[in-house]
Amino acid sequence: MNGRTVLERFPAGGPRGSWPAEEFAHARRLEGQTVEVVMDLATDTFLVVARGMEAGD
C-alpha cells in the first residue's frame, strides 16, 4: 500500500468562493492529522488524504 487513506471526496465544481476540501483539510490539521488535498483528474474531484493511516483507522 502507499500509506495514504482518502478521508473525504469533494466535487471540483463547488460554489464560487467556497473551498470545501481545503476547509475540511484545515479542520483535520487542527485535530493533529497530516492531510493534503489532491485532485483526482479522472473523476474531477478533490480528495482529502491522510498519510500513514491504514484502512479502518
N, C-alpha and C positions, 0 to 999 in steps of 0.2 A: 504494500500500500504506500501511498505518498504522504501519509501522516496529516492529511487535511480532511476536514469534515464540513460539508455545507450546512450552515445553520439556518439560512433563510434565502428565498429567491424573491426578486422584485422585478416587475416588468420595466423595460427600458423606457417606455413611454409614459412616465409618471406625470403628475400635474406640473405645470410650469412653475419654476421656482422651488419645487419640492425635490428633496434628495432622500427618499425613504431608506434606501440601502445604507447611505452614509450615516443617517440618523440612528438606524438600528446598530450599525457597527460602533458608533460612538458610545452608545449605551452599554454595549458589551465590553468595550475597553474600560469604561468606568467601573465595571464589575471585575476587572483584572484579567480578562481574556485577551489573548493575542489573536486579533482578527484582521482581515483585509477584505476589501471589496474588489471583485474581479468581474469582468464582462464575459459572458458566455455568448459568443457571436452566433453559434448555431441555433440558439433558442431566443436570442435577443433579450436576455435577462441579465440583471446584475445579481451576483451571488455573494453572500457574506460567508466567508470561510474562516474556520479556526484551524490553526496549526497545532500539531502534536496531540490531537484528540483522536481516539478510536471511535468507530461507530458504536453507538449505545452509551457513550459517556455523557 
